[in-house]
Amino acid sequence: MHEITEEVLKAVKEAAPEGRITCARAHELAEQLKVPLIVIGQAADRLNIKIKNCQLGCF
């Protein structure tokens, strides 16, 4: 498991004010923060944030 920093948690929380974040936005955050996408997903899980509009139809 990758380390989820406070910076990542804060960014994900701010990107999901209604408790949801799009998959595209999750990809953008991963790129901006220079972390693997899995870290964004793990942060969303930890914060009980749902990922919606997944390009692969997984969420």
C-alpha positions in Angstrom: 0.0 0.0 0.0 1.3 3.5 -0.9 1.5 6.2 1.7 -1.4 8.7 1.6 -0.1 12.1 2.7 -2.1 14.8 4.3 -1.6 16.8 1.1 -3.3 14.1 -0.9 -6.2 13.8 1.6 -6.7 17.5 1.6 -6.7 17.8 -2.2 -9.2 14.9 -2.6 -11.5 16.3 0.1 -11.4 19.7 -1.5 -12.1 18.2 -5.0 -15.2 16.4 -3.6 -17.3 18.9 -1.7 -20.4 16.7 -2.1 -18.7 13.5 -1.2 -18.2 12.5 -4.9 -15.4 13.0 -7.4 -15.3 12.1 -11.1 -12.8 9.6 -12.3 -11.4 12.2 -14.7 -10.8 14.6 -11.8 -9.1 11.8 -9.8 -6.7 11.3 -12.8 -6.1 15.0 -12.8 -5.3 15.1 -9.1 -2.9 12.2 -9.4 -1.1 14.0 -12.2 -1.0 17.3 -10.3 0.2 15.7 -7.1 2.6 13.3 -8.9 1.3 10.3 -7.1 0.0 7.0 -8.5 -3.8 6.9 -9.3 -4.2 4.2 -6.7 -3.2 6.7 -4.0 -6.0 9.0 -5.0 -8.4 6.0 -4.9 -7.2 5.0 -1.5 -7.6 8.5 -0.2 -11.1 8.6 -1.5 -11.9 5.3 0.2 -10.4 6.6 3.5 -12.6 9.8 3.2 -15.7 7.8 2.2 -15.7 9.7 -1.1 -17.4 8.0 -4.1 -15.8 8.0 -7.5 -18.4 8.5 -10.3 -18.4 8.6 -14.1 -15.6 6.1 -14.4 -14.3 5.8 -17.9 -14.0 2.0 -17.4 -17.4 1.7 -15.8 -15.9 0.3 -12.6 -17.5 2.8 -10.2 
